[in-house]
Amino acid sequence: MTAVTVVDYGGGNVRSLCAALERCGATVTVSAEPSVVASSNRLMLAGQGAAGAAMQALNATGLAEALLDAARRHVPLLGVCVGLQVLFDHSEEDDCAGLGLLHGSVRRIEGAERLPHLGWNDVEPLSEHPLTHDLPAITYFAHSYAVTADIPSALAVTRIDRATIASVVAHGSVAGAQFHPERSSEAGRQLLRRFLAWDGDA
Amino acid sequence: MLRRRIIPCLDVSGGRVVKGVEFVNLRDCGEPVDAALRYAEQGADELCWLNITAGDEAWDELLVQVADAGTRIDVPLTVGGGVSDEPHVRDLLGAGADKVSINSAALDRPLLITECAERHGSQCIVVAIDARRSGDDWEAVASGGRRTTGRDAVEWAREAVERGAGELLVTSMDSDGTQRGYALELYDRLLAAVDVPIIASGGASSPSDIADVLELGVSAALAASIFHDGIHTVEEVKQTCRERNLPMR
């Protein structure tokens, strides 16, 4: 069984993510300890709420530094929703600096008729990658901010009226999903299984 | 393309799913977690868990049940009913709810919406509005319809969104539980008034009632009776919607 550590920085949806990972056969550890995170071999960063609060919590607890350490060791890391957004350089939401593991800015979605983008939408692959193998798929989203589809790390995109956002991203061993795999039924489990089997290479 | 959602609603009292007509005469309809799992298997896009028991003891029991449901289902879960302050919202999100709906407490103290949205993000704050026909308009009523507020429902919807509501769950009290169809005119006005997703609730008697309200442009339709009684499955409803070219999952 694959072991994975879910980083707990008080950001919600940790329980449902753990349950989904366990359904995929993973052995899950939930930890708020930087030392545990820094020595883990597979990491997930959940997320719900605002990017500013998430970054503040990661910085205050020392978890931000631990995540950067893990990324330097080429440990597979998957961020979900706000957990994806904090991987980037910057977020327009709360005008905060992110971890800077992926390049680009998170912005409020422009061109959608209604926000938040709430509900099930298509995820269309842009390129071949171990994490995009089961795409296209329909998954569940709940957010108003996103990275645009033209960033270099975009692996899959999602269209919302006139907007196109990056819905799966990866660079090196650092990856993210803008949707919620833990609430996306079988399509979500497919992504989690791919992540659990991923060695962190393209 | 963003799909329209079908949301079965579980009205939960004393740990059991119940169903009444116009919010009275409750009937027992089984275990909530079992019902949630059954609907998720039928293709429900989301589930709504409406707690209709008051009191602290009932609240602790609710959190235990939500935690159980939240780890066993694999589609989003919205929980509401009796949410009166920010710690309630935090408790429910911590237990595993994806969204929390606030109703009477927001009418009593609209600032609650802002506090919750700032702390948890608008995407998980649903403001539930119970609307009752009043002349040519609709009035927002509180406490499950037992209390009038004198507030225009559409105006209240606009204010709730300005204050940070990420979604509105609007029930037409005149139609609720009666299976006479959704109050289409109400949703038409709401769609023009706000730019967040709207969930229509109250009055579905058939798959075509649900298709009617979705065709109008609401993001989701919530229904209880037609699913609990086993008259129609979620998949049947979605099939009817697909036949009318609505984008469904």
Interface residues (C-beta under 8 A of the other chain):
Chain A: G12 N13 R15 S16 C18 A19 A20 R23 Q48 G49 A50 A53 V82 E113 R114 L115 P116 H117 L118 G119 W120 N121 D122 I138 Y140 A142 H143 S144 R159 I160 D161 H180 E182 R183 S184 S185 E186 G188 R189
Chain B: M1 L2 R3 R4 R5 A40 D45 E46 A67 G70 T71 R72 D74 V75 P76 L93 G94 A95 G96 D98 K99 E118 R119 H120 G121 S122 Q123 C124 G166 E167 D195 V196 P197 S219 A220 R249
